[in-house]
Amino acid sequence: MNALIGEKLSITSKKPQTTRHRILGIATDEKAQVAYVDTPGFQTRHRSPLNDRLNRAVRESLSGVDAIVLVLDAARVTEADRAVIRLLPDKVPVIAAVNKVDLVPDKSVLLPRMAEVAALFAFAAIVPISAERGTQLRELVAEIVAHLPVSVPLYPVDDLTDRDERFHAAEFIREKIFRQLGDEVPYATTVGIDQFVVDGALRRIHATVYVDKASQRAILLGEGGARMKAIATQARQDMERLFGGKVFLEVFVRVKRGWADTDASLERFGY
């Protein structure tokens, strides 16, 4: 979605299940307006109150849309992909975007991969792409637009998303945690924005990263707080690019055991 919109709206990392929220991205040009709904990844391995909510968000997002883009990795089709394909509705056109074709060294395997994908579902179209390099994104957008109804624009032409700056501030911090730490700690963290003050072109933001255990807090902080300082610095730079102004960011780390285990706590953090 970031590549299609031209702005960083959804956070990314090499770890699965990075996205936890439904995010609307809006792309408007002289020919069409497309509202993209980016969903959390569908969790098939671990059950928890948080993952149950994320999976429900995926199912709910599949209803009430005019078209679906299923993003698959050009290197392989996984069992998790097949689980998501089983959720696809029959009466909504589904376009398969086979991503990361630039990372496939032997291009001769791409045609068999397309055939493998075609056998999985009655896709309206299959488009090989590279989101990072922009390869065939125009062709993907053309397929999407071809399956959308004719309508007046639903959003002002300058709108990019339905999410506010507080949301993006928290997400940028969470992204850096996913990118800098190992497999356990990122999934045990969430971020709350305690204060967000706009002073002219300056944003003053106080945030708290919540972890489940004291040992996770120590890992997240790093020696002398160095790791958390690096995370905050990188997150602040992303905020300044998206917000278009200077950001003063202060981040605290606190232990909140079981933050992902109760409905009340999850609702507090916006899940």
C-alpha positions as CSV (number, residue, x, y, z in Angstrom):
1,M,0.0,0.0,0.0
2,N,2.8,2.4,0.8
3,A,4.1,2.0,-2.8
4,L,0.7,2.5,-4.3
5,I,-0.1,5.6,-2.2
6,G,3.4,7.1,-2.4
7,E,3.6,7.7,1.4
8,K,4.6,5.6,4.3
9,L,1.3,4.9,6.0
10,S,1.8,1.2,7.1
11,I,4.8,0.1,9.0
12,T,6.9,-2.7,7.7
13,S,9.6,-5.2,8.8
14,K,10.9,-8.5,7.8
15,K,9.0,-10.1,10.7
16,P,5.5,-11.6,10.1
17,Q,2.5,-10.0,11.8
18,T,4.0,-6.6,12.0
19,T,0.7,-4.9,11.1
20,R,-1.9,-4.9,13.8
21,H,-4.4,-2.3,12.6
22,R,-6.7,-1.8,9.6
23,I,-5.4,1.2,7.8
24,L,-7.1,3.1,5.0
25,G,-4.9,4.6,2.3
26,I,-6.4,6.9,-0.4
27,A,-4.9,7.4,-3.8
28,T,-6.5,10.1,-6.1
29,D,-5.5,11.1,-9.6
30,E,-7.2,12.6,-12.6
31,K,-8.7,9.3,-13.6
32,A,-9.7,7.5,-10.4
33,Q,-9.8,7.5,-6.6
34,V,-8.9,4.2,-4.9
35,A,-9.4,3.6,-1.2
36,Y,-7.0,0.8,-0.1
37,V,-7.7,-1.1,3.1
38,D,-4.5,-2.6,4.5
39,T,-5.2,-5.3,7.0
40,P,-3.2,-7.1,9.7
41,G,-1.6,-10.4,8.7
42,F,-3.8,-13.4,9.3
43,Q,-2.4,-15.4,12.2
44,T,-2.6,-19.1,11.8
45,R,0.0,-20.4,14.3
46,H,-0.7,-18.8,17.7
47,R,-4.0,-18.2,19.4
48,S,-4.3,-15.3,21.8
49,P,-6.9,-12.5,22.6
50,L,-4.8,-10.1,20.5
51,N,-4.4,-12.4,17.5
52,D,-8.1,-13.3,17.6
53,R,-8.9,-9.6,17.3
54,L,-6.5,-9.2,14.4
55,N,-8.0,-12.1,12.6
56,R,-11.4,-10.7,13.1
57,A,-10.3,-7.4,11.6
58,V,-9.1,-9.4,8.5
59,R,-12.4,-11.2,8.1
60,E,-14.4,-8.0,8.6
61,S,-12.3,-6.1,6.0
62,L,-13.1,-8.8,3.4
63,S,-16.8,-7.8,3.5
64,G,-18.0,-4.6,2.0
65,V,-15.1,-4.1,-0.4
66,D,-15.3,-3.9,-4.2
67,A,-12.1,-5.8,-4.9
68,I,-9.4,-7.6,-3.0
69,V,-5.6,-7.6,-3.7
70,L,-3.9,-10.7,-2.2
71,V,-0.2,-10.2,-1.9
72,L,1.9,-13.3,-2.3
73,D,5.7,-13.9,-2.3
74,A,7.2,-14.7,-5.6
75,A,9.6,-17.1,-3.9
76,R,6.9,-19.5,-2.5
77,V,3.3,-20.1,-1.7
78,T,3.0,-21.0,2.0
79,E,0.4,-22.8,4.0
80,A,-0.5,-19.4,5.6
81,D,-1.2,-18.1,2.1
82,R,-3.5,-21.1,1.5
83,A,-5.3,-20.4,4.8
84,V,-6.0,-16.8,3.7
85,I,-7.2,-18.0,0.3
86,R,-9.7,-20.2,2.0
87,L,-11.2,-17.0,3.5
88,L,-11.7,-15.2,0.2
89,P,-15.3,-14.6,-0.9
90,D,-16.6,-16.0,-4.1
91,K,-18.5,-12.9,-5.3
92,V,-15.7,-10.3,-5.0
93,P,-13.0,-10.0,-7.7
94,V,-9.6,-11.0,-6.2
95,I,-6.3,-9.9,-7.8
96,A,-3.1,-11.7,-6.9
97,A,-0.1,-9.5,-6.7
98,V,2.9,-11.7,-6.8
99,N,5.5,-9.5,-5.0
100,K,9.3,-9.4,-4.8
101,V,9.9,-10.7,-8.3
102,D,13.2,-8.7,-8.2
103,L,14.5,-11.1,-5.6
104,V,14.0,-14.2,-7.7
105,P,17.4,-14.8,-9.4
106,D,16.1,-17.4,-11.9
107,K,13.3,-15.6,-13.8
108,S,12.4,-18.8,-15.6
109,V,10.6,-20.0,-12.4
110,L,8.2,-17.1,-12.5
111,L,5.9,-18.6,-15.1
112,P,5.5,-21.9,-13.2
113,R,4.9,-19.8,-10.0
114,M,2.1,-17.9,-11.8
115,A,0.6,-21.2,-12.9
116,E,0.8,-22.5,-9.3
117,V,-1.0,-19.3,-8.1
118,A,-3.6,-19.6,-10.8
119,A,-4.5,-23.1,-9.6
120,L,-5.2,-21.9,-6.1
121,F,-8.2,-19.7,-6.8
122,A,-10.3,-18.1,-9.6
123,F,-8.3,-14.9,-9.6
124,A,-9.6,-12.0,-11.7
125,A,-6.0,-11.2,-12.6
126,I,-2.4,-12.2,-11.5
127,V,0.2,-9.4,-11.7
128,P,3.9,-10.0,-10.9
129,I,5.3,-6.9,-9.1
130,S,8.1,-5.5,-7.0
131,A,6.6,-3.0,-4.5
132,E,10.1,-1.9,-3.5
133,R,11.3,-1.1,-7.0
134,G,7.9,-0.1,-8.4
135,T,7.9,-2.8,-11.0
136,Q,4.4,-3.2,-12.7
137,L,2.6,-1.2,-10.1
138,R,0.8,0.8,-12.8
139,E,-0.4,-2.5,-14.3
140,L,-1.6,-3.6,-10.8
141,V,-3.5,-0.3,-10.3
142,A,-5.0,-0.6,-13.8
143,E,-6.4,-4.1,-12.8
144,I,-7.7,-2.7,-9.5
145,V,-9.5,0.3,-11.2
146,A,-11.0,-2.0,-13.8
147,H,-12.9,-3.9,-11.1
148,L,-14.1,-0.9,-9.2
149,P,-17.6,0.7,-9.6
150,V,-18.1,4.1,-11.1
151,S,-18.8,6.6,-8.4
152,V,-18.1,10.2,-7.2
153,P,-15.0,10.5,-5.1
154,L,-15.6,9.4,-1.5
155,Y,-12.8,11.5,0.0
156,P,-11.3,14.9,-0.5
157,V,-8.5,14.8,-3.1
158,D,-5.8,15.7,-0.6
159,D,-6.7,13.0,1.9
160,L,-4.2,10.2,2.2
161,T,-5.6,8.2,5.2
162,D,-8.2,8.0,7.9
163,R,-5.6,7.7,10.6
164,D,-4.4,10.7,12.6
165,E,-0.8,11.7,13.5
166,R,-1.0,10.2,17.0
167,F,-1.6,6.8,15.5
168,H,1.3,7.1,13.1
169,A,3.6,8.3,15.9
170,A,2.9,5.1,17.9
171,E,3.2,2.9,14.8
172,F,6.6,4.4,13.8
173,I,8.0,3.6,17.3
174,R,6.6,0.1,17.1
175,E,8.1,-0.4,13.6
176,K,11.6,0.4,14.9
177,I,11.2,-2.0,17.7
178,F,10.3,-4.8,15.2
179,R,13.3,-3.9,13.0
180,Q,15.9,-3.6,15.8
181,L,15.1,-6.5,18.1
182,G,14.8,-10.3,17.9
183,D,11.8,-12.5,17.6
184,E,10.3,-12.4,21.1
185,V,10.3,-8.8,22.4
186,P,8.6,-7.0,19.5
187,Y,5.5,-9.2,19.8
188,A,5.3,-8.5,23.5
189,T,5.2,-4.7,23.1
190,T,2.7,-2.0,22.3
191,V,2.9,1.7,22.3
192,G,0.7,4.4,23.8
193,I,0.8,8.1,23.1
194,D,0.6,10.0,26.4
195,Q,0.9,13.5,25.1
196,F,0.7,15.0,21.6
197,V,0.9,18.8,21.4
198,V,1.1,20.7,18.2
199,D,3.0,24.0,18.6
200,G,3.1,25.7,15.2
201,A,5.2,23.4,13.0
202,L,6.6,21.6,16.1
203,R,5.1,18.4,17.6
204,R,5.9,17.5,21.2
205,I,5.2,13.9,21.7
206,H,5.5,11.8,24.9
207,A,5.1,8.0,24.3
208,T,5.3,4.9,26.4
209,V,6.3,1.5,25.2
210,Y,4.6,-1.3,27.3
211,V,6.2,-4.7,27.6
212,D,5.0,-7.8,29.4
213,K,8.1,-8.6,31.5
214,A,10.9,-6.7,33.2
215,S,13.5,-8.7,31.2
216,Q,12.0,-7.4,28.0
217,R,12.2,-3.9,29.3
218,A,15.9,-4.4,29.9
219,I,16.4,-5.7,26.4
220,L,14.4,-2.9,24.9
221,L,16.4,-0.2,26.8
222,G,19.8,-1.6,26.0
223,E,23.0,-0.7,27.8
224,G,22.6,2.8,29.3
225,G,19.3,3.2,27.3
226,A,21.2,3.2,24.0
227,R,18.9,0.9,22.1
228,M,15.8,2.8,23.1
229,K,17.5,6.1,22.1
230,A,18.3,4.7,18.7
231,I,14.7,3.5,18.2
232,A,13.3,6.9,19.2
233,T,15.7,8.7,16.9
234,Q,14.7,6.7,13.9
235,A,11.0,6.9,14.7
236,R,11.3,10.7,15.1
237,Q,12.9,11.0,11.7
238,D,10.0,9.1,10.1
239,M,7.5,11.3,11.9
240,E,9.2,14.5,10.7
241,R,9.0,13.3,7.1
242,L,5.3,12.4,7.3
243,F,4.2,15.3,9.4
244,G,6.3,17.9,7.6
245,G,7.8,19.6,10.7
246,K,10.1,19.1,13.6
247,V,9.3,16.6,16.3
248,F,10.4,16.5,20.0
249,L,9.9,12.9,21.0
250,E,10.3,11.4,24.5
251,V,9.8,7.7,25.0
252,F,9.4,5.7,28.2
253,V,9.4,2.0,28.7
254,R,7.1,0.4,31.3
255,V,6.1,-3.1,32.3
256,K,2.4,-3.9,32.1
257,R,2.0,-7.6,32.6
258,G,-0.8,-9.2,30.5
259,W,-1.5,-6.1,28.5
260,A,-2.5,-8.3,25.5
261,D,-4.6,-10.8,27.5
262,T,-7.8,-8.9,28.3
263,D,-10.4,-7.2,26.2
264,A,-10.3,-4.1,28.4
265,S,-6.6,-3.7,28.0
266,L,-6.6,-4.4,24.2
267,E,-9.4,-1.8,23.8
268,R,-7.4,0.8,25.7
269,F,-4.6,0.3,23.1
270,G,-6.9,0.6,20.2
271,Y,-7.1,-3.1,19.2
